[in-house]
Amino acid sequence: MQSPSPRAEQPLPASAAQKHLKLLATLIGLEVFVAATAIWGAIAVVPTIPMDWLRQGVIAPFSDTTIPAVALGVLCGGSALAALVALFLWPRLGAALALVSGVIMVGFELVEILVVGFTPVLYPTQFPAWLQPLYIVIGLATALLGARLWKAETGSYRFRLVEL
């Protein structure tokens, strides 16, 4: 039988507990936002974009919006939703899933830039054009905060499956 980790034996000081709670709350807020907007975007926005947009970028692998919509809804929205649930029930797993969902968001946006172009350059005066860099920043923040929560939960940035 394994002995409990040293972190489990010692309660957090009040200031550390407050920081931990703020970190958890921030991650929950980011995951709620990403899950809601990604799933909504996959259902209501992506299917309505002009087909010409799928041929503006460096690559043009899609003949319609089905794959981008599924990728946005299932990969981005689904991973954020999974991280959100896990943050409430199993914070260690939630931290790992938040890191993964942030990386998925950044990856999705980078592929989007390759397919439709970098929209702030193409349409600099339109607010929706700035969603690409905004979601890249949100994805990076989610991944970094997920890593930080992992450290707060385990005492190390080292990842081992047995700690989940």
C-alpha positions in Angstrom: 0.0 0.0 0.0 1.3 3.4 -0.9 1.6 6.1 1.7 -0.3 9.3 1.0 1.7 12.1 -0.7 3.2 14.8 1.5 0.8 17.4 0.0 -2.2 15.4 1.1 -1.0 15.4 4.7 -0.5 19.1 5.0 -3.4 21.6 4.6 -2.7 24.6 2.5 -2.1 27.9 4.2 -5.0 30.4 3.8 -3.2 32.5 1.2 -2.2 29.4 -0.8 -5.8 28.0 -0.6 -7.2 31.3 -1.9 -4.7 31.3 -4.8 -5.7 27.7 -5.6 -9.4 28.6 -5.5 -8.8 31.6 -7.8 -6.8 29.4 -10.2 -9.6 26.8 -10.2 -12.3 29.5 -10.7 -10.4 31.1 -13.5 -10.0 27.8 -15.3 -13.7 27.0 -14.8 -14.6 30.3 -16.3 -12.4 29.8 -19.3 -13.7 26.3 -19.9 -17.3 27.5 -19.6 -16.6 30.2 -22.2 -14.8 28.0 -24.6 -17.3 25.1 -24.4 -20.2 27.4 -24.9 -18.8 29.4 -27.7 -17.2 26.5 -29.5 -20.3 24.4 -29.5 -22.4 27.4 -30.5 -20.0 28.2 -33.3 -20.0 24.7 -34.6 -23.8 24.7 -34.7 -24.7 28.2 -35.7 -21.6 30.0 -37.2 -19.4 27.6 -39.1 -22.1 26.1 -41.3 -23.1 29.6 -42.5 -19.7 30.9 -43.5 -19.2 31.6 -47.2 -17.6 28.6 -49.0 -15.0 31.0 -50.5 -13.5 31.4 -47.1 -12.4 27.8 -47.2 -10.2 28.6 -50.1 -8.5 31.8 -48.9 -5.6 30.3 -47.0 -2.4 28.5 -47.7 -4.2 25.1 -47.8 -7.8 24.2 -49.0 -8.5 20.7 -47.7 -12.3 21.1 -47.1 -15.0 21.0 -49.7 -17.6 22.0 -47.2 -17.9 23.2 -43.6 -18.7 19.8 -42.0 -15.3 18.8 -40.9 -14.4 22.3 -39.5 -17.8 22.4 -37.6 -17.2 19.0 -36.1 -13.7 19.8 -35.2 -14.8 23.0 -33.5 -17.7 21.4 -31.7 -16.3 18.1 -30.7 -12.6 18.7 -30.3 -12.6 22.3 -28.9 -16.0 22.4 -27.3 -16.0 18.7 -26.2 -12.5 18.9 -24.7 -13.4 22.1 -22.8 -16.6 20.5 -21.6 -14.7 17.4 -20.4 -12.2 19.6 -18.6 -15.0 21.6 -17.0 -16.7 18.6 -15.6 -13.4 17.1 -14.4 -12.4 20.4 -12.7 -15.5 20.1 -10.5 -15.2 16.3 -9.8 -11.5 15.5 -10.1 -9.3 18.6 -10.1 -6.1 16.7 -11.0 -7.7 15.2 -14.1 -9.4 18.6 -14.8 -6.0 20.3 -14.7 -4.6 17.8 -17.2 -7.7 18.1 -19.5 -7.6 21.9 -19.3 -4.0 21.8 -20.5 -5.1 19.5 -23.4 -8.1 21.6 -24.3 -6.0 24.7 -24.4 -3.5 23.0 -26.8 -6.4 21.8 -28.9 -7.8 25.3 -29.1 -4.5 26.7 -30.2 -4.1 23.9 -32.8 -7.6 24.5 -34.2 -6.9 28.2 -34.6 -3.6 27.6 -36.3 -5.2 25.2 -38.8 -8.0 27.8 -39.3 -5.4 30.4 -40.1 -3.9 28.0 -42.7 -7.3 27.4 -44.3 -9.1 30.8 -44.2 -6.1 33.1 -43.7 -5.2 35.4 -40.9 -8.5 37.3 -40.6 -7.1 40.4 -38.7 -5.0 41.1 -41.8 -7.9 40.2 -44.3 -10.6 42.1 -42.4 -8.9 44.4 -39.9 -11.9 46.7 -39.2 -14.4 43.8 -38.5 -14.4 42.6 -34.9 -15.0 38.9 -35.7 -11.7 39.0 -37.6 -10.0 39.4 -34.2 -11.4 36.2 -32.8 -8.5 34.1 -34.1 -5.8 35.8 -32.0 -8.3 36.1 -29.1 -8.9 32.3 -29.0 -5.2 31.6 -29.4 -4.6 33.7 -26.3 -7.4 32.0 -24.5 -6.0 28.6 -25.5 -2.6 29.5 -24.3 -3.9 30.8 -21.0 -6.0 27.7 -20.5 -3.1 25.4 -21.2 -0.8 27.4 -18.9 -3.3 27.6 -16.1 -4.0 23.9 -16.5 -0.3 23.2 -16.0 -0.2 25.6 -13.0 -3.2 23.8 -11.4 -1.6 20.5 -12.0 1.5 21.7 -10.1 -0.8 23.1 -7.3 -2.6 19.7 -7.1 0.5 17.4 -7.3 3.4 19.6 -6.2 5.3 19.2 -9.4 4.9 19.9 -13.2 5.9 16.3 -13.7 3.1 14.3 -15.2 2.4 10.6 -14.3 -0.7 8.8 -15.1 -0.8 7.2 -11.7 -1.4 10.7 -10.2 -4.7 11.1 -12.1 
